[in-house]
């Protein structure tokens, strides 16, 4: 007959390791908390015979679960902080943004393309704008933007004080 005082704690350790591997492949399910509890209880069960059959096993499990939960939450917040920006970009939020023409823009047709903040948008303009030029978004309608050529601000030299 198999020795329960060995195989039960060993099963806890193996189950904990499997849960950790699952957590690594699918982060965010908080499986690390029960995995940690199972590994700790299993290890204590291997070291202290009959531990899992004592009143201390559930107490230790609960005591370990609380700090493990806290630590896991902190680690996840460090790895994936909450997003502060919008999840989608709407055209109106692009007005005034600077982009780069990725496909030649022609007046009154939306075959032109511009890259604005890493996204490609269909574009039109009042005048032809060749690929590679910088543009400023003037307006937006749906997934199309109207742009104009970007003009670099003039750099005025500093005025020197008279002696």
N, C-alpha and C positions, 0 to 999 in steps of 0.2 A: 504494500500500500504506500502511495506517495506521502512524503512528509509535508503536512499542511503548514507547519510552522516555517518551512523554507519556501514552498511554491506559492503560497498566498502573498507573502511580501514581495517575492520575485515578480509575481504577476502585477503587483502595484507598480513596481519600478518599470517593468516593460510597458505597461499601459501609459505611464507618465512620459516615457521617452517617445512612444508613438504619438501621444498628444502634442508634445513639443515639436515633433517633425511635422505634424499637421498644421500647427500654428505657424511654422516657418514657411510652409507652402501657401497658406491662406491667412495672412496676418489680419488681425483685427477682430477675431472671434473670441478673444480672451480665454483661449484654451490653455494658455500658459499658467493660469491660476490653479485649475484642478491638476494640471500636469505637475506643478511644483509640489502640491499637497500629496499627490500619489507617490512621487519619488521620495519625498521626505518620510512619509509613513512607511513605505516599503523598505527604505534603508534602515529606519529604526526597528522595523520588524525583523530584518535580517540580523541586526546587531543584538537586539534584546528579544530573546525567545518569548513567545506568548504575548508580545506587546499589542498586536492587532486585536487580541481577544480581551484586552483589559479596558477599563473605563477611561484610560488615558488616551487611547487612539482618537476618539472623536474630539476630545478636548484639544489635543495637539493639532488636529486637522483644522479646527475652527481658528485657533490662535495663529496658525501659519497662514490661513487664507486671507485674513485682514491685511497684514502688511504686504503680502504678495499682490493683492488686488491694487493697493495704493501704488506700489512700485511699478506694476504693469501699466497702470494708467499714466504715470509720469513718463515712462519709456515711450509709450505710444504718442503722447503729446510732443515729445522731442523729435520722434521720427516723422510724424505727420502732423504739423501744427494746423489748426483750423484755417481754412481759406478766408482771407479778408476781402478779396475782390469779388466781382461778379463772376458767376460760373459761365455766363454767356455774354457775348458782346452784341449790343444792339447798335444799329447804324448811327443813331442820334448821339451816342456817346463818343463817336469818332470825330465829330465836327471840331475842327481846329488841330487835329492830330496830323503829324507829318508822316508820309509814307514814301515808298519807292516804286516807280513804275516797273512792272515785270513783263507787261505786254503793251505795246504801242497803243496810246489812247487817241481816239478820233472823236470829234464833236458829234453829239446827238446819238451815238450808238454805244452800247455797253459791252463791246468786245474787248476793251482795254482792261488791264488788271493792275492792281496795286497791292503791295504788301504793307500792311499797317499793323504794328505791334504783333508781328509774327503770323498774321492771318491774311489770306488773299481775298480781295474784294473786287467785284466787277466795277469798272469806273468809266465815267464819261467826263468831258470837259468842254469848254467853249472854244478851245483851240487844240490842235494836235500837240501831243506831248510824247517824245520818244522814250523808249525803254531806258532805264537806268537813271532818269531824272527824278529829283525829289519833288513831291507835291504836297499840298495842304488840302484837307477835306473841307469843303464849303457847305455841303448838305448831304442828306442821305434819304433814300427812299427804298425801303425793304432791304434787300441785300446788295443794292447798288449805291455807289457814292459818286458825288460830283466833286471834282478836284480842280485846283488851279496850280500852276507852277509855283514852287517854293522859292522865295527870294531871301537870300541870306541877309540878316540884319547888318547894317553898316557898322563897322568898328570905328569909332571916333577915337583919335589919339588923345591921351590925357593932356589937359591944358596945364602948361608949366607956369608957375607963379613968376611974376616979374621981380627982378632983384631989387 
